[in-house]
Amino acid sequence: MAAMRIGSLTLTSNLFLSPLAGYTNLPFRLVVREIGGVGLCSTDLVNARSLLEKNPKAFKLIETRPADSPLAIQLFGSVPEEMRDAAQILEARGAAAVDINMGCPVRKVCHVGGGSAMMTESGKTAALVRGMVSAVKIPVTAKMRLGWDDQNITAPDLARALEDAGVAGIFVHGRTREQGFGGRVNLAGIRKVVEAVKQIPVIGNGDIITPQAAKKMFDDTGCAGVSIGRGAFYNPWIFQHTLHYLNGGVSVPASRLVSSLAPPDAVEPSFAERARVMCRHLDLMIEVFGELPGCRMFRKVAPWYSRRFGPCHEFNKRAVQISTRTEFHNVLEDYTRWRRQFLDDHGELLPRFRPPAMIASFMRDEPAVARREQIPVPKGPVEVW
Ligand SMILES: Cc1cc2nc3c(=O)[nH]c(=O)nc-3n(C[C@H](O)[C@H](O)[C@H](O)COP(=O)(O)O)c2cc1C
């Protein structure tokens, strides 16, 4: 698709990696960037005060390297001076943009006035933003939900107020806080935000799990870019495939599994390609966090890759126990052998073992219900953001 600008920043693509606390760390961002197609990646949300207090955990969250560029760092907090000073620290450390978390529905963030509580007090929030914008040269963006609940759809008004306060772009997840991750993403709601602002880009977000879903979000909302979270975690190829699809490339049906290395128009990367990228991801985790911590963290990552392997319990039950790289490679080797019983003569999964096609909530006819092919909300980190 297209290059785009956010304030002074020029991006080569209008596809974004959304912040996913506990997942969008340096190794994952590098994996996504190596595959290609992403314009701007975000870190997990980082507590502004923790940065000012020089908390090592906060600094680990913003660890980066030249290949991890351009990078937006997401801050949360509600004290204007802390947010301003933290933004200056990030600018000095080379961040390409600072994003403000206004969509976090978790009590511990909301009750101190950050996250989606910000959406209910737009005057106060605009003042906080103004302080940050005037303190740094890099673009300041905001990420929000549509509002607190269906009776309080505040995103269009808030977006307009934030534009006046100087934000360079708005990310909007098309659900309310009350919705959590249930129900459908409301494309008409995102469109209202697009229509509310004068000229800054609005980036739509929520449930994009296929190139077709990205196109529908662009078409139905008029957004300038789309941001992908969970869809990227289960399929780091999604940016490359979406770019290709939006540029007129042919897309194969989502259910088709290819056996060689994935060509750029294939929606499903082959098992060999998934395994290659998964191993690269583990190597980067070990490089950045050390072997034992990296392997421990990878225990929750590996099952995301295996979702599209076909029958995968034999893999998962051992992958969630690994402590070394060698152990992981043994698990993968044994699994690859075991998996052969599900393959045809060409090495492709027999049709009955193929995972179902993924369908975005807003591309279903029926109301979204918990279905196997729906994108899951990971356990664990959700409780802490
Ligand atoms: C595990 C998890 C962690 C998340 N962490 C953050 C976060 O740190 N900051 C934020 O603004 N949104 C966070 N989100 C919300 C996502 O950025 C995104 O808005 C949401 O998941 C919808 O997009 P998706 O359907 O593409 O995942 C998180 C979501 C999940 C599932």
The ligand as an ORCA input file, in Angstrom:
! r2SCAN-3c Opt
* xyz 0 1
  C      -1.922     -9.464     25.487
  C      -2.289     -8.071     25.076
  C      -1.530     -7.010     25.512
  C      -1.852     -5.698     25.134
  N      -1.082     -4.663     25.561
  C      -1.358     -3.397     25.175
  C      -0.534     -2.307     25.554
  O       0.488     -2.473     26.218
  N      -0.909     -1.063     25.154
  C      -2.020     -0.830     24.375
  O      -2.308      0.316     24.022
  N      -2.798     -1.856     23.974
  C      -2.476     -3.119     24.360
  N      -3.255     -4.154     23.914
  C      -4.316     -3.868     22.915
  C      -3.753     -4.044     21.499
  O      -2.731     -3.116     21.204
  C      -4.856     -3.904     20.446
  O      -5.425     -2.623     20.544
  C      -5.943     -4.948     20.608
  O      -5.378     -6.215     20.898
  C      -6.808     -5.040     19.358
  O      -6.025     -5.288     18.237
  P      -5.769     -6.785     17.647
  O      -7.129     -7.394     17.472
  O      -5.042     -6.549     16.368
  O      -4.970     -7.530     18.684
  C      -2.968     -5.456     24.299
  C      -3.735     -6.534     23.858
  C      -3.422     -7.827     24.231
  C      -4.254     -8.960     23.722
*
